[in-house]
Amino acid sequence: MNVRRYLAATLAVFVVSVGLGYVVNGLLLQSTYASIHGVWRPDILSKMWINAVNDFILSFVFVYLFAKGYEGRGMLEGVRFGLLMGLVFAIPAAYGTYVIIPVPYYLALEWFLYGMAQTVIIGMVAAAIYKPPERRAA
């Protein structure tokens, strides 16, 4: 494993993940969230650091799994990996939350679709940055 590329990809995936999380939840879904009353924590902002820690840990694991299965197939490998990880992460996050808290179905669907898009994008980021160490001639 190329440790420098792994750490660089992890940091990039973390930054992009946090940025996409803000775009999706802070901008795109803001009006949807505002229209749903009585299910959100009143102290949600004081708990947001937990999301940052979660994203940080997931970035390390995401890139680790990508690096372990790295086949050197370029950006399409990142798209494929992102789609697979999207199914692993986005389905339980979106629909698991839908089962537990009383939000409308369309919000769960949006969480799923945006989650899939996010994992594809961070898969592409991982593919763009991570490369194995070059082999030296004997």
Contact map, one row per residue, 1 for C-alpha under 8 A:
111001000000000000000000000000000000000000000000000000000000000000110000000000000000000000000000000000000000000000000000000000000001100000
111111000000000000000000000000000000000000000000000000000000000000000000000000000000000000000000000000000000000000000000000000000111100000
111111100000000000000000000000000000000000000000000000000000000000000000000000000000000000000000000000000000000000000000000000000000000000
011111110000000000000000000000000000000000000000000000000000000000000000000000000000000000000000000000000000000000000000000000000000000000
011111111000000000000000000000000000000000000000000000000000000000000000000000000000000000000000000000000000000000000000000000001111000000
111111111100000000000000000000000000000000000000000000000000001100100000000000000000000000000000000000000000000000000000000000000100000000
001111111110000000000000000000000000000000000000000000000000000000000000000000000000000000000000000000000000000000000000000000000000000000
000111111111000000000000000000000000000000000000000000000000000000000000000000000000000000000000000000000000000000000000000000001100000000
000011111111100000000000000000000000000000000000000000000000001000000000000000000000000000000000000000000000000000000000000011001100000000
000001111111110000000000000000000000000000000000000000000011011000000000000000000000000000000000000000000000000000000000000001000000000000
000000111111111000000000000000000000000000000000000000000010000000000000000000000000000000000000000000000000000000000000000000000000000000
000000011111111100000000000000000000000000000000000000000000000000000000000000000000000000000000000000000000000000000000000011000000000000
000000001111111110000000000000000000000000000000000000000010001000000000000000000000000000000000000000000000000000000000010011000000000000
000000000111111111000000000000000000000000000000000000110010000000000000000000000000000000000000000000000000000000000000000000000000000000
000000000011111111100000000000000000000000000000000000000000000000000000000000000000000000000000000000000000000000000000000000000000000000
000000000001111111110000000000000000000000000000000000000000000000000000000000000000000000000000000000000000000000000000010000000000000000
000000000000111111111000000000000000000000000000000000100000000000000000000000000000000000000000000000000000000000000100010000000000000000
000000000000011111111100000000000000000000000000000100100000000000000000000000000000000000000000000000000000000000000000000000000000000000
000000000000001111111110000000000000000000000000000000000000000000000000000000000000000000000000000000000000000000000000000000000000000000
000000000000000111111111000000000000000000000000000000000000000000000000000000000000000000000000000000000000000000000100000000000000000000
000000000000000011111111110000000000000000000000000000000000000000000000000000000000000000000000000000000000000000000000000000000000000000
000000000000000001111111111000000000000000000000000000000000000000000000000000000000000000000000000000000000000000000000000000000000000000
000000000000000000111111111100000000000000000000000000000000000000000000000000000000000000000000000000000000000000000000000000000000000000
000000000000000000011111111110000000000000000000000000000000000000000000000000000000000000000000000000000000000001000000000000000000000000
000000000000000000001111111111000000000000000000000000000000000000000000000000000000000000000000000000000000000000000000000000000000000000
000000000000000000001111111111000000000000000000000000000000000000000000000000000000000000000000000000000000000000000000000000000000000000
000000000000000000000111111111000000000000000000000000000000000000000000000000000000000000000000000000000000000000000000000000000000000000
000000000000000000000011111111100000000000000000000000000000000000000000000000000000000000000000000000000000000000000000000000000000000000
000000000000000000000001111111111000000000000000000000000000000000000000000000000000000000000000000000000000000000000000000000000000000000
000000000000000000000000111111111100000000000000000000000000000000000000000000000000000000000000000000000000000000000000000000000000000000
000000000000000000000000000111111110000000000000000000000000000000000000000000000000000000000000000000000000000000000000000000000000000000
000000000000000000000000000011111111000000000000000000000000000000000000000000000000000000000000000000000010000000000000000000000000000000
000000000000000000000000000011111111000000000000000000000000000000000000000000000000000000000000000000000000000000000000000000000000000000
000000000000000000000000000001111111100000000000000000000000000000000000000000000000000000000000000000000000000000000000000000000000000000
000000000000000000000000000000111111100000000000000000000000000000000000000000000000000000000000000000000000000000000000000000000000000000
000000000000000000000000000000011111111000000000000000000000000000000000000000000000000000000000000000100000000000000000000000000000000000
000000000000000000000000000000000111111100000000000000000000000000000000000000000000000000000000000000000000000000000000000000000000000000
000000000000000000000000000000000001111100000000000000000000000000000000000000000000000000000000000000000000000000000000000000000000000000
000000000000000000000000000000000001111110000000000000000000000000000000000000000000000000000000000011100000000000000000000000000000000000
000000000000000000000000000000000000111111010000000000000000000000000000000000000000000000000000000000000000000000000000000000000000000000
000000000000000000000000000000000000001111110000000000000000000000000000000000000000000000000000000000000000000000000000000000000000000000
000000000000000000000000000000000000000111110000000000000000000000000000000000000000000000000000000000000000000000000000000000000000000000
000000000000000000000000000000000000000011111110000000000000000000000000000000000000000000000000000000000000000000000000000000000000000000
000000000000000000000000000000000000000111111111000000000000000000000000000000000000000000000000000000000000000000000000000000000000000000
000000000000000000000000000000000000000000111111000000000000000000000000000000000000000000000000000000000000000000000000000000000000000000
000000000000000000000000000000000000000000111111100000000000000000000000000000000000000000000000000000000000000000000000000000000000000000
000000000000000000000000000000000000000000111111111000000000000000000000000000000000000000000000000000000000000000000000000000000000000000
000000000000000000000000000000000000000000011111111100000000000000000000000000000000000000000000000000000000000000000000000000000000000000
000000000000000000000000000000000000000000000111111110000000000000000000000000000000000000000000000000000000000000000000000000000000000000
000000000000000000000000000000000000000000000011111111000000000000000000000000000000000000000000000000000000000000000000000000000000000000
000000000000000000000000000000000000000000000011111111100000000000000000000000000000000000000000000000000000000000000000000000000000000000
000000000000000001000000000000000000000000000001111111110000000000000000000000000000000000000000000000000000000000000000000000000000000000
000000000000000000000000000000000000000000000000111111111000000000000000000000000000000000000000000000000000000000000000000000000000000000
000000000000000000000000000000000000000000000000011111111100000000000000000000000000000000000000000000000000000000000000000000000000000000
000000000000010011000000000000000000000000000000001111111110000000000000000000000000000000000000000000000000000000000000000000000000000000
000000000000010000000000000000000000000000000000000111111111000000000000000000000000000000000000000000000000000000000000000000000000000000
000000000000000000000000000000000000000000000000000011111111100000000000000000000000000000000000000000000000000000000000000000000000000000
000000000000000000000000000000000000000000000000000001111111110000000000000000000000000000000000000000000000000000000000000000000000000000
000000000110110000000000000000000000000000000000000000111111111000000000000000000000000000000000000000000000000000000000000000000000000000
000000000100000000000000000000000000000000000000000000011111111100000000000000000000000000000000000000000000000000000000000000000000000000
000000000000000000000000000000000000000000000000000000001111111110000000000000000000000000000000000000000000000000000000000000000000000000
000000000100000000000000000000000000000000000000000000000111111111000000000000000000000000000000000000000000000000000000000000000000000000
000001001100100000000000000000000000000000000000000000000011111111100000000000000000000000000000000000000000000000000000000001000000000000
000001000000000000000000000000000000000000000000000000000001111111110000000000000000000000000000000000000000000000000000000000000000000000
000000000000000000000000000000000000000000000000000000000000111111111000000000000000000000000000000000000000000000000000000000000000000000
000000000000000000000000000000000000000000000000000000000000011111111100000000001000000000000000000000000000000000000000000001000000000000
100001000000000000000000000000000000000000000000000000000000001111111100000000000000000000000000000000000000000000000000000000000100000000
100000000000000000000000000000000000000000000000000000000000000111111100000000000000000000000000000000000000000000000000000000000000000000
000000000000000000000000000000000000000000000000000000000000000011111110000000000000000000000000000000000000000000000000000000000000000000
000000000000000000000000000000000000000000000000000000000000000001111111000000000000000000000000000000000000000000000000000000000001000000
000000000000000000000000000000000000000000000000000000000000000000001111100010000000000000000000000000000000000000000000000000000000000000
000000000000000000000000000000000000000000000000000000000000000000000111110010000000000000000000000000000000000000000000000000000010000000
000000000000000000000000000000000000000000000000000000000000000000000011111110000000000000000000000000000000000000000000000000000000000000
000000000000000000000000000000000000000000000000000000000000000000000001111111000000000000000000000000000000000000000000000000110000000000
000000000000000000000000000000000000000000000000000000000000000000000000111111100000000000000000000000000000000000000000000100110000000000
000000000000000000000000000000000000000000000000000000000000000000000000111111110000000000000000000000000000000000000000000100000000000000
000000000000000000000000000000000000000000000000000000000000000000000011111111111000000000000000000000000000000000000000001100100000000000
000000000000000000000000000000000000000000000000000000000000000000000000011111111100000000000000000000000000000000000001011111110000000000
000000000000000000000000000000000000000000000000000000000000000000000000001111111110000000000000000000000000000000000001101100000000000000
000000000000000000000000000000000000000000000000000000000000000000000000000111111111000000000000000000000000000000000001001000000000000000
000000000000000000000000000000000000000000000000000000000000000001000000000011111111100000000000000000000000000000000001001000000000000000
000000000000000000000000000000000000000000000000000000000000000000000000000001111111110000000000000000000000000000010011111100000000000000
000000000000000000000000000000000000000000000000000000000000000000000000000000111111111000000000000000000000000000010011000000000000000000
000000000000000000000000000000000000000000000000000000000000000000000000000000011111111100000000000000000000000000000000000000000000000000
000000000000000000000000000000000000000000000000000000000000000000000000000000001111111111000000000000000000000000000010000000000000000000
000000000000000000000000000000000000000000000000000000000000000000000000000000000111111111100000000000000000000000111111000000000000000000
000000000000000000000000000000000000000000000000000000000000000000000000000000000011111111100000000000000000000000010000000000000000000000
000000000000000000000000000000000000000000000000000000000000000000000000000000000001111111110000000000000000000000000000000000000000000000
000000000000000000000000000000000000000000000000000000000000000000000000000000000000111111111000000000000000000000100000000000000000000000
000000000000000000000000000000000000000000000000000000000000000000000000000000000000111111111100000000000000001110110000000000000000000000
000000000000000000000000000000000000000000000000000000000000000000000000000000000000011111111111000000000000000100000000000000000000000000
000000000000000000000000000000000000000000000000000000000000000000000000000000000000000111111111100000000000000000000000000000000000000000
000000000000000000000000000000000000000000000000000000000000000000000000000000000000000011111111100000000000001100000000000000000000000000
000000000000000000000000000000000000000000000000000000000000000000000000000000000000000001111111110000000001101100000000000000000000000000
000000000000000000000000000000000000000000000000000000000000000000000000000000000000000000111111111000000001100100000000000000000000000000
000000000000000000000000000000000000000000000000000000000000000000000000000000000000000000111111111100000000000000000000000000000000000000
000000000000000000000000000000000000000000000000000000000000000000000000000000000000000000011111111110000001000000000000000000000000000000
000000000000000000000000000000000000000000000000000000000000000000000000000000000000000000000111111111111001000000000000000000000000000000
000000000000000000000000000000000000000000000000000000000000000000000000000000000000000000000011111111000000000000000000000000000000000000
000000000000000000000000000000000000000000000000000000000000000000000000000000000000000000000001111111000000000000000000000000000000000000
000000000000000000000000000000000000001000000000000000000000000000000000000000000000000000000000111111100000000000000000000000000000000000
000000000000000000000000000000000000001000000000000000000000000000000000000000000000000000000000011111110000000000000000000000000000000000
000000000000000000000000000000000001001000000000000000000000000000000000000000000000000000000000010011111011000000000000000000000000000000
000000000000000000000000000000000000000000000000000000000000000000000000000000000000000000000000010001111111000000000000000000000000000000
000000000000000000000000000000000000000000000000000000000000000000000000000000000000000000000000010000111111100000000000000000000000000000
000000000000000000000000000000000000000000000000000000000000000000000000000000000000000000000000000000011111110000000000000000000000000000
000000000000000000000000000000010000000000000000000000000000000000000000000000000000000000000000000000111111111000000000000000000000000000
000000000000000000000000000000000000000000000000000000000000000000000000000000000000000000000110110000111111111100000000000000000000000000
000000000000000000000000000000000000000000000000000000000000000000000000000000000000000000000110000000001111111110000000000000000000000000
000000000000000000000000000000000000000000000000000000000000000000000000000000000000000000000000000000000111111111000000000000000000000000
000000000000000000000000000000000000000000000000000000000000000000000000000000000000000001001100000000000011111111100000000000000000000000
000000000000000000000000000000000000000000000000000000000000000000000000000000000000000001101110000000000001111111110000000000000000000000
000000000000000000000000000000000000000000000000000000000000000000000000000000000000000001000000000000000000111111111000000000000000000000
000000000000000000000001000000000000000000000000000000000000000000000000000000000000000000000000000000000000011111111100000000000000000000
000000000000000000000000000000000000000000000000000000000000000000000000000000000000010011000000000000000000001111111110000000000000000000
000000000000000000000000000000000000000000000000000000000000000000000000000000000110011001000000000000000000000111111111000000000000000000
000000000000000000000000000000000000000000000000000000000000000000000000000000000000010000000000000000000000000011111111100000000000000000
000000000000000010010000000000000000000000000000000000000000000000000000000000000000010000000000000000000000000001111111110000000000000000
000000000000000000000000000000000000000000000000000000000000000000000000000000000110110000000000000000000000000000111111111000000000000000
000000000000000000000000000000000000000000000000000000000000000000000000000001111110010000000000000000000000000000011111111100000000000000
000000000000000000000000000000000000000000000000000000000000000000000000000000100100000000000000000000000000000000001111111110000000000000
000000000000100110000000000000000000000000000000000000000000000000000000000001000100000000000000000000000000000000000111111111000000000000
000000000000000000000000000000000000000000000000000000000000000000000000000011111100000000000000000000000000000000000011111111100000000000
000000000000000000000000000000000000000000000000000000000000000000000000001111100100000000000000000000000000000000000001111111110000000000
000000001001100000000000000000000000000000000000000000000000000000000000000001000000000000000000000000000000000000000000111111111000000000
000000001101100000000000000000000000000000000000000000000000001001000000000001000000000000000000000000000000000000000000011111111100000000
000000000000000000000000000000000000000000000000000000000000000000000000011011000000000000000000000000000000000000000000001111111110000000
000000000000000000000000000000000000000000000000000000000000000000000000011001000000000000000000000000000000000000000000000111111100000000
000010011000000000000000000000000000000000000000000000000000000000000000000000000000000000000000000000000000000000000000000011111110000000
010011011000000000000000000000000000000000000000000000000000000000100000000000000000000000000000000000000000000000000000000001111111000000
010010000000000000000000000000000000000000000000000000000000000000000001000000000000000000000000000000000000000000000000000000101111100000
110010000000000000000000000000000000000000000000000000000000000000000100000000000000000000000000000000000000000000000000000000000111110000
110000000000000000000000000000000000000000000000000000000000000000000000000000000000000000000000000000000000000000000000000000000011111000
000000000000000000000000000000000000000000000000000000000000000000000000000000000000000000000000000000000000000000000000000000000001111100
000000000000000000000000000000000000000000000000000000000000000000000000000000000000000000000000000000000000000000000000000000000000111110
000000000000000000000000000000000000000000000000000000000000000000000000000000000000000000000000000000000000000000000000000000000000011111
000000000000000000000000000000000000000000000000000000000000000000000000000000000000000000000000000000000000000000000000000000000000001111
000000000000000000000000000000000000000000000000000000000000000000000000000000000000000000000000000000000000000000000000000000000000000111
